[in-house]
Amino acid sequence: MNILFIIDRTELKYFEFNNLVTNFWMIREFLRNGQNVSITTIDKLGLEGQTAFAHCYGTYEKHGNIFYHRTDEKIKIEDFQLVMFRQDPPVDMDYINSTYIFDFVDRNKTFIMNEPRAIRDFNEKLHTVEFLEFMPENIVTSSKSDILEFLNKNEEIILKPLNRCFGAGVMTLKKGDKNTAVIINTMTNNGSTLVMVQKYLDKAEFGDKRVLFLGDKVLDYCVRKLPSNNDFKFNEHCDANIVKDGISQKEKENFSKVAAKLNSMGIYLAGLDVIDGKIIEINVTSPCYFIKENNHHFGCELEKEICSYILQKTDATLTCKI
């Protein structure tokens, strides 16, 4: 099978040896299984008429690490049976425009995971309200008065930009803080930019756990991301900040409903950030599966399970369309 990974530009820069990144493990496993894997970034996508193409780099494994050839090759996207669309946020206009390229790719020839149209239509912060029963109390607004009212009601809140990742730009705000007006004005660009505002959950001081989906299955592997660098949130990917956790039967039942909904949209790989049983965010763009850490804590080879599922899903999807 010919496979194309759309990866982040920063990830391309540090491609080799980066086993903290989910793509490292998946690409290496695909290579070990005899698949042909190429990589590219969104700025290397294009159209000629209605034909989508990418300037790609072939990859290979050596001594347990992965590398890529420095000479690119221009290839039609429909020459790949599988495309892994895993560009990181921010979901800006460059990101949105890259998803449009795939509107011109024949889904009978190429299976794309996750579906770019679905990623375009599903905001990782805002669309979490699709599952309101599993969320902390929240509002989405750019209004200073709305936020102040929500703050006065809940005493402490979290404000999040809608298009970023890895905790970037996320702030906490307590009632009575002398910087209240400045924080709200900064987050909303003086009332012109929507933000997600959530009630602060007391158990956030113990971190949030990453619940993983593989298709419509909620995995038993689960890690907790601890606050780091004297911050109130996880912001440094290192072993000390990622510990073993578990998932209750009730959580599996609840989150299976989320997985089923996302699958119906074309989102098969996703990660929930959860505090005290409440979903604070749904990661669909390039969800980190913390494979290195899960393998260590659970004695598993999670990359094998992920790649086996992806290959089976690709084969089943393309076969049924022939």
C-alpha positions as CSV (number, residue, x, y, z in Angstrom):
1,M,0.0,0.0,0.0
2,N,1.2,3.5,-0.8
3,I,0.6,5.8,2.2
4,L,1.0,9.6,2.5
5,F,1.3,11.4,5.8
6,I,0.5,15.1,6.0
7,I,2.5,16.2,9.0
8,D,3.2,19.4,10.7
9,R,6.0,21.7,9.3
10,T,7.7,21.7,12.7
11,E,7.6,17.9,12.8
12,L,9.2,17.7,9.4
13,K,12.1,19.8,10.8
14,Y,12.7,17.4,13.6
15,F,11.5,14.3,11.8
16,E,14.2,11.8,12.8
17,F,14.5,10.3,16.3
18,N,11.3,12.1,17.5
19,N,9.6,9.2,19.3
20,L,7.4,11.6,21.3
21,V,5.3,12.1,18.2
22,T,2.5,9.7,17.3
23,N,3.4,9.8,13.6
24,F,6.9,8.5,14.3
25,W,5.5,5.2,15.7
26,M,2.9,4.8,13.0
27,I,5.2,5.5,10.1
28,R,7.8,3.2,11.5
29,E,5.3,0.4,12.0
30,F,3.9,0.8,8.4
31,L,7.5,0.7,7.1
32,R,8.1,-2.5,9.1
33,N,5.0,-4.0,7.6
34,G,6.3,-3.4,4.0
35,Q,4.2,-0.3,3.2
36,N,5.5,2.6,1.1
37,V,5.3,5.7,3.2
38,S,5.8,9.3,2.0
39,I,5.5,12.5,4.0
40,T,4.6,16.1,3.0
41,T,3.3,19.3,4.6
42,I,0.3,21.4,3.7
43,D,2.4,24.0,1.9
44,K,3.5,21.3,-0.5
45,L,-0.1,20.5,-1.6
46,G,-1.5,21.8,-4.9
47,L,-3.9,21.5,-7.8
48,E,-3.4,21.2,-11.5
49,G,-6.8,21.7,-12.9
50,Q,-8.9,19.3,-10.8
51,T,-6.0,17.0,-10.0
52,A,-4.6,17.2,-6.5
53,F,-0.9,16.5,-6.0
54,A,1.8,16.8,-3.3
55,H,5.5,17.3,-3.4
56,C,6.5,14.3,-1.2
57,Y,9.5,12.8,0.5
58,G,10.0,9.0,0.7
59,T,10.7,7.6,4.1
60,Y,12.8,4.6,5.4
61,E,13.8,3.0,8.6
62,K,17.4,2.5,9.8
63,H,18.5,1.2,13.2
64,G,15.0,1.7,14.7
65,N,14.7,5.3,13.6
66,I,13.0,6.8,10.6
67,F,14.5,9.1,8.0
68,Y,13.3,10.8,4.7
69,H,15.0,11.4,1.4
70,R,15.8,15.0,0.9
71,T,14.7,15.1,-2.8
72,D,11.0,15.6,-3.2
73,E,8.8,13.9,-5.8
74,K,5.6,15.3,-7.2
75,I,2.9,12.7,-6.9
76,K,-0.9,12.7,-7.5
77,I,-2.7,12.2,-4.2
78,E,-4.9,9.6,-5.9
79,D,-1.8,7.4,-6.4
80,F,-1.9,6.8,-2.6
81,Q,-4.4,4.4,-1.2
82,L,-4.3,6.0,2.2
83,V,-3.7,9.6,3.3
84,M,-3.1,10.3,7.0
85,F,-4.2,14.0,7.4
86,R,-2.4,15.0,10.6
87,Q,-1.4,18.7,10.3
88,D,-1.3,20.4,13.8
89,P,-3.3,23.5,14.6
90,P,-3.6,26.5,14.5
91,V,-6.5,25.9,12.2
92,D,-5.9,29.1,10.2
93,M,-6.7,29.9,6.6
94,D,-3.6,28.0,5.4
95,Y,-5.0,25.0,7.2
96,I,-8.5,25.5,5.9
97,N,-7.3,25.9,2.4
98,S,-5.3,22.7,2.6
99,T,-8.5,20.8,3.4
100,Y,-10.0,22.2,0.2
101,I,-7.4,20.4,-1.9
102,F,-8.8,17.1,-0.8
103,D,-12.3,18.0,-2.1
104,F,-10.7,17.0,-5.5
105,V,-9.5,13.6,-4.4
106,D,-11.6,10.6,-5.4
107,R,-12.6,8.8,-2.3
108,N,-13.1,5.6,-4.3
109,K,-9.3,5.6,-4.9
110,T,-8.0,7.1,-1.7
111,F,-9.1,6.8,1.9
112,I,-8.3,9.8,4.1
113,M,-8.0,9.6,7.8
114,N,-9.3,11.8,9.4
115,E,-11.6,13.1,6.8
116,P,-10.4,16.7,6.0
117,R,-14.0,17.9,5.5
118,A,-14.9,16.7,9.0
119,I,-11.8,18.3,10.5
120,R,-12.8,21.6,8.7
121,D,-16.3,21.3,10.1
122,F,-15.4,20.2,13.7
123,N,-13.8,22.7,15.9
124,E,-11.9,20.9,18.7
125,K,-13.1,23.4,21.3
126,L,-16.4,24.7,20.1
127,H,-18.0,21.5,18.8
128,T,-17.4,19.8,22.1
129,V,-20.8,21.2,23.0
130,E,-22.2,18.5,20.8
131,F,-21.7,16.4,23.9
132,L,-22.9,18.9,26.5
133,E,-24.0,16.3,29.0
134,F,-20.4,15.2,29.3
135,M,-18.8,18.7,29.6
136,P,-18.3,21.2,32.4
137,E,-20.5,24.2,32.3
138,N,-19.4,26.5,29.4
139,I,-20.2,29.3,27.0
140,V,-18.8,30.4,23.7
141,T,-18.7,34.2,23.3
142,S,-16.6,37.3,22.5
143,S,-18.7,39.4,24.9
144,K,-16.9,40.8,27.9
145,S,-20.2,41.1,29.8
146,D,-21.1,37.5,29.1
147,I,-17.7,36.4,30.4
148,L,-18.0,38.5,33.5
149,E,-21.4,37.1,34.2
150,F,-20.1,33.6,33.8
151,L,-17.1,34.4,36.0
152,N,-19.3,35.9,38.8
153,K,-21.4,32.7,38.7
154,N,-18.6,30.2,38.7
155,E,-15.9,32.0,40.7
156,E,-13.1,30.5,38.5
157,I,-13.0,29.9,34.8
158,I,-10.9,28.8,31.9
159,L,-10.7,30.8,28.6
160,K,-9.5,29.0,25.5
161,P,-8.8,30.2,21.9
162,L,-10.7,28.1,19.4
163,N,-8.0,27.3,16.9
164,R,-4.8,26.4,18.8
165,C,-3.4,23.3,20.4
166,F,-1.2,22.0,23.3
167,G,-2.7,24.5,25.7
168,A,-1.4,27.5,23.8
169,G,-3.2,30.6,24.8
170,V,-5.3,28.9,27.5
171,M,-5.8,31.1,30.6
172,T,-7.4,30.7,34.0
173,L,-9.2,33.6,35.7
174,K,-10.5,33.9,39.2
175,K,-13.2,36.3,40.4
176,G,-11.7,39.5,41.7
177,D,-8.4,39.2,39.8
178,K,-7.0,42.6,39.2
179,N,-6.2,41.7,35.6
180,T,-9.7,40.5,34.7
181,A,-10.4,43.2,32.1
182,V,-7.0,42.8,30.5
183,I,-7.3,39.0,30.3
184,I,-10.8,39.1,28.8
185,N,-9.8,41.9,26.3
186,T,-6.7,40.1,25.3
187,M,-8.4,36.7,24.8
188,T,-11.3,38.2,22.8
189,N,-9.3,40.8,20.9
190,N,-11.4,43.5,22.5
191,G,-14.7,41.7,22.0
192,S,-14.1,40.6,18.4
193,T,-12.9,37.0,18.7
194,L,-15.0,34.1,20.0
195,V,-13.5,32.0,22.8
196,M,-14.5,28.9,24.7
197,V,-15.1,29.7,28.4
198,Q,-15.4,26.8,30.8
199,K,-16.0,26.4,34.5
200,Y,-12.8,25.6,36.2
201,L,-12.8,22.0,37.6
202,D,-11.1,21.6,41.0
203,K,-9.5,18.3,40.0
204,A,-7.6,20.1,37.2
205,E,-4.8,20.5,39.7
206,F,-4.2,16.8,39.2
207,G,-4.0,17.1,35.4
208,D,-6.2,15.8,32.6
209,K,-6.2,12.3,31.1
210,R,-6.1,11.5,27.4
211,V,-8.9,9.0,26.4
212,L,-8.2,7.4,23.0
213,F,-10.5,6.3,20.2
214,L,-9.7,3.7,17.6
215,G,-12.6,3.9,15.3
216,D,-15.7,3.4,17.5
217,K,-13.7,1.7,20.2
218,V,-12.6,3.4,23.4
219,L,-9.2,2.1,24.3
220,D,-8.3,0.9,27.8
221,Y,-4.9,2.5,27.6
222,C,-5.0,5.9,29.3
223,V,-2.4,8.4,30.6
224,R,-2.7,11.4,32.7
225,K,-1.0,14.7,31.7
226,L,0.2,16.6,34.8
227,P,0.5,20.3,35.1
228,S,4.1,21.4,34.4
229,N,6.5,24.3,34.7
230,N,4.5,25.8,37.5
231,D,1.5,26.2,35.1
232,F,-2.0,25.1,35.8
233,K,-2.0,22.9,32.7
234,F,0.2,20.3,30.9
235,N,2.6,22.1,28.6
236,E,5.8,20.0,28.5
237,H,5.9,16.5,26.8
238,C,8.3,14.6,29.0
239,D,8.2,11.3,31.0
240,A,7.9,13.0,34.4
241,N,4.6,14.7,33.3
242,I,2.8,11.7,31.9
243,V,1.7,9.0,34.3
244,K,-0.4,5.9,34.0
245,D,-4.2,6.2,34.5
246,G,-7.3,4.2,33.9
247,I,-10.8,4.6,32.5
248,S,-14.0,3.6,34.3
249,Q,-16.8,1.5,32.8
250,K,-19.1,4.5,33.1
251,E,-16.6,6.7,31.2
252,K,-16.3,4.0,28.5
253,E,-20.0,3.9,28.1
254,N,-20.3,7.7,27.9
255,F,-17.4,8.2,25.6
256,S,-18.5,5.4,23.3
257,K,-21.4,7.6,22.3
258,V,-18.9,10.3,21.4
259,A,-16.8,7.9,19.3
260,A,-19.9,6.7,17.4
261,K,-20.8,10.3,16.5
262,L,-17.3,11.1,15.4
263,N,-17.0,8.0,13.3
264,S,-20.2,8.9,11.5
265,M,-18.5,12.2,10.5
266,G,-15.3,10.5,9.2
267,I,-13.2,11.0,12.3
268,Y,-11.7,7.7,13.3
269,L,-8.7,8.7,15.3
270,A,-9.5,11.1,18.2
271,G,-8.4,11.9,21.8
272,L,-10.5,13.3,24.6
273,D,-9.0,15.4,27.3
274,V,-10.9,14.6,30.4
275,I,-11.0,15.9,34.0
276,D,-13.2,14.2,36.6
277,G,-15.2,12.5,33.9
278,K,-15.9,15.7,32.0
279,I,-14.7,16.3,28.5
280,I,-12.8,19.6,28.2
281,E,-11.6,19.2,24.6
282,I,-11.9,16.7,21.7
283,N,-8.7,16.4,19.6
284,V,-9.3,15.4,16.0
285,T,-6.7,17.3,14.0
286,S,-3.5,15.3,14.9
287,P,-4.4,13.6,18.2
288,C,-1.4,12.4,20.2
289,Y,-1.7,8.8,21.3
290,F,1.2,9.0,23.7
291,I,2.4,5.7,22.2
292,K,5.8,5.7,23.9
293,E,4.3,6.3,27.3
294,N,1.4,3.9,26.9
295,N,3.8,1.2,25.7
296,H,5.9,1.7,28.8
297,H,3.0,1.9,31.3
298,F,0.9,-0.9,29.9
299,G,3.6,-3.2,28.4
300,C,1.8,-3.0,25.0
301,E,2.7,-2.2,21.5
302,L,0.0,0.3,20.8
303,E,1.4,1.3,17.3
304,K,0.7,-2.2,16.1
305,E,-3.0,-2.0,17.1
306,I,-3.4,1.4,15.6
307,C,-1.8,0.6,12.3
308,S,-3.6,-2.8,12.0
309,Y,-6.9,-0.9,12.5
310,I,-6.0,1.7,9.9
311,L,-5.0,-0.8,7.3
312,Q,-8.1,-2.9,7.8
313,K,-10.3,0.2,7.7
314,T,-8.6,1.4,4.5
315,D,-9.0,-2.0,2.8
316,A,-12.6,-2.4,3.8
317,T,-13.5,1.2,2.7
318,L,-11.9,1.0,-0.7
319,T,-13.0,-2.6,-1.4
320,C,-16.7,-1.7,-0.7
321,K,-16.4,1.1,-3.2
322,I,-15.1,-0.9,-6.1
